[in-house]
C-alpha cells in the first residue's frame, strides 16, 4: 500500500497508514517539490552532497512547512552507519546528533529526522506511552541491528512494549537492484533469517533485501506484523520520484521525519 499526499505548499509526502493519528506527525519525502537544480533536483535535504546550501535550507523549510512543524524543532542524526541510538529532548532542538543512526524521544515539539538515498528509513511510534523514533538503516546498520537497538532503547527509556509499536518504512533500494558481495553477505550470517533476505545472484554475489531484513528484525522483537508498513517503493526503480545513490552516484537525499506535535 502506498499513501502519497501533497501538502498545501506542493511538497508530496508519503505517509504510513500505521502511523496515522492525532498524536503524531510524520512523513517520507520524495525528490519532488523543492528548488534544487540537477543532479539534486528538486527537494534535496542533504547538506553534505554538494548542493547549494541556500537551496538545501529552502528545501528544508518547505519540508517542515509541508509537515506543519516548526523548522526550529528538527533534530537530525549524523548517520555513521552504526547502531548508536540517541535519546533526544527539547534541549537538542535544531541540532545534529553526532555518532547516531537512530533517535528516540518522548518530548513534544521535537521533530526527529534522518536522510536517505537508498538506506531504509524507519519511523517508530509507541502510541500508548507517547514516544517516537527515527532510524537510518543501511547494510552496515541493518547487519549491526540498529532497528533493534532503537526498540531496545525505547523499552529501556520509555517502558515501550514492542507489541504497542507502530512502524513505517519508507522507500529504500530493493533486492531488484541491490547486489552485494561476500563480505556484506557474511555480515548478516549471525541473523537466523539471513538466508531469507540474501538471494544468490552469481558467484560471490547476492541480492540483499534490506526492508525485509529490518521487518524480520522488528517482528523477532515482538512487533506485530500487521503494525509494520513498508512503502514497497525501490529508490533505484523511480528516477523521476526518488533519489538513489547506487543508481546516480551524485544525488540528493530524502527525509523521514516524525514528531509528537
N, C-alpha and C positions, 0 to 999 in steps of 0.2 A: 504493500500500500504506500502511496506517495501523497503527501498533503502539501502542495505548494500554493502559497497565497502571496499576493503582492500588497505590501504596506502602502499607506496613503502617499508616501513620498516616492513610490515607484521601485522600492527595493524588494525583490522577491525573497521570501523566507520559506524554507522547508520546515514544517512543524511535525513533531512526532505525536500521533494520537495518544500514546501512553503518557505524555507529559502535559496534556491539555488540562487546564484547571484554573480557578481564580487565584490560587495562592502562589503560582509560579509563572514566570515569563521565560520563554526560550525561543530559539530559532537557529537554523543552519542556513548560512548564506550560500549563494551561488556566485558566479563571476559576473552577474548581470546587475546593473543599477548604479554603477559608480562613475568616476570621472577619469580614471587612469587610461593611458594610451597603451597600445600594443608594445610588448608582449604581456602587459599586465592588465589589459582591457577586460572589464572596466572596474569592477568592485574589488580591487586588491586591498587586502587588510594587512599584508606583511610589511613590516618596516625594514627588514634586512635582506630584501631580494633585489634591490637596485632601482626601485621605483622612485619617483619624485616625492620627497617627504610631505610636501604640502598636499599632494593628491591623496596620499595614504591617509593623512589626517582628515581630509574632507570625506573620504570613503568611510572612515570610522565614525565620523559624526552622523553620516547618512544611515549607517547600520544601526547605531544606537537610537536614532530618531525613529527608524522603522520598527524597532522593538518597543518603543515607548519608554525608554530608560534614560536616566541621567548619564551623559557621557563621562562625568567625573567619577562614576561608580565602578567603572570597569577595572578588573584585576586580571592580569594575564600570566600564564605560566611561561617561563623562559624556554622550556621544551628542550631537554638534552638527551632524549631517547633513553631515559632510565625509568625507575619505578618510584621516585620520590613523590610523596603527597604532602602538600602544604595545607594547613588549616588556616583559613582566611577570616579576618574580622573587618569591621568597618574602618579600622585604622590603616588598612592596606589599600583602601580605595585609591584608584589612579596609579597603581604601581605594577611593576613586573616582578614576579617572584622567582628569584634565581634558583637554579638547580631542580626545579619542579616540573613534572609532566602531568600532574593531576592536582586539582584544587577542590577543596570542600569548604562549605560554610553553612552556618545556621543564622547568619545576620542578614536582616533585610537591607535592601538598598545596595547590596554588593552584587555586581554582575561578573560572574566567572566566565573567562574567555580562553579558548585555545584556537590555534590557527593551523590549517592543514592544506595539503595539496596532494594527497594520496593516503596518508595515515588515517586511521579510524578515529573520528571524533565521537566521544561517548558522553552523554549527559545523563545524570542520575538525579532522582527526586524521591526523597522519603517524605511522603505526604503526611504520615502520622506524626512524625517528630519535627517537621519543618526544617529540613536540611536538603542541600543540593550539592552536586559535584560535577566537575568537568574533567575529562580525561583525554590525553593525547596518546594514542596507541599505534606506533609504527611497529615494524617487525621486532626490533630490539625490546621495546616496551612491552609488547604482547608476550614475547617469549619470557620476559622477566616478570610478568604478572602484574603490570601496572593497574589494570582494571580491578583485579582482586585486591591490590594494596589500597586502592581508593575506597572500596567497600569495607575493608577491614578497618580503615581509619574512621569511617562513618560509624561503624559498630562501636569502636573504642571511644570516640569523642562524643557522639550524639545518642548512643544506645540504639542505633538502627537495627531493625530486624530485616535481613535480606528479603524476607517474604513480603515486606511492605514496599520494596523499591520498585519504582517505575524507571525504565531505561529507554533512551532513544539513541540510535547510532546513525549518523549522517553518511553522506556519500564518501566512499573510500575506494581505492583501487581493488578491483575484483580479481578472482582467480583466472579469469579470461585473459588478463594482461600482466599478472604479477608472477613472473618466472624468477625463481631464486636458485642459488647454488647449494652444494652440500653443507658448507659451514652454516648457512642460515637454517637449512632444514635440521641440522644437528642441534641447533639451539632450542628446538621445540621437542626434542626427544624425551625430556623428562615428563612432559604432559601426557596423560593417558589417552587423550584424543588426538595426538599428533598425526596418526595415520589418516584420520578423517579429514584433516584440514590441509594435508600435503598430498597432492596427486602427482604421480610420475609424469614428466614432460618428455625428457630424453635422458641419455646417460649423464648422471651427475646434476640434473636439473629437475626442479619441481614447480608445480603451480601451487601457490600459497593463498588460502582463503583467510584473510585477517579478520573479516567480520565474523565469520563462523567461529574462529578461534576464540574471539572475545565473548561471543554469545555462549559458547560451551563453558568458558571460564566462569561467567556470571551464574549460569544455571547450576554449576557444581557448588557454588557458594549458597544456593538456596533461593535465587531469584526465580520466580515462576516464569516459564517460557512465554505465557500469554502476556506478561508485563514487559517484555523486551521487544522493541520495534527497531527494524533496520530499514533504511530507505530503499534498498535494492538498486541503488544507482552506483555504477562504476565510474570513477572520475576519468579514467582513460577513454571511456566509450563516448563521452559527451563533450567534445572540444568547444561547442557553442555555448554550453551552460556551466561547465565546471573546469577549474584549474587542475592540472595533473603534472607533477614534476617529472614522473617517469616518461610521460608522453612528450613533454615540451622542453624539459631542462630549465630554461629561464622562464619563469612564470610567476603568477601571483599566488596569494593564499586566501582561502575561505575561512569563515569563522563559525564557531559553535559556541553559543552563549546561553547562560541560564541564570536566573535571579529569583529570589523570593519576593521581589517587588519593592 
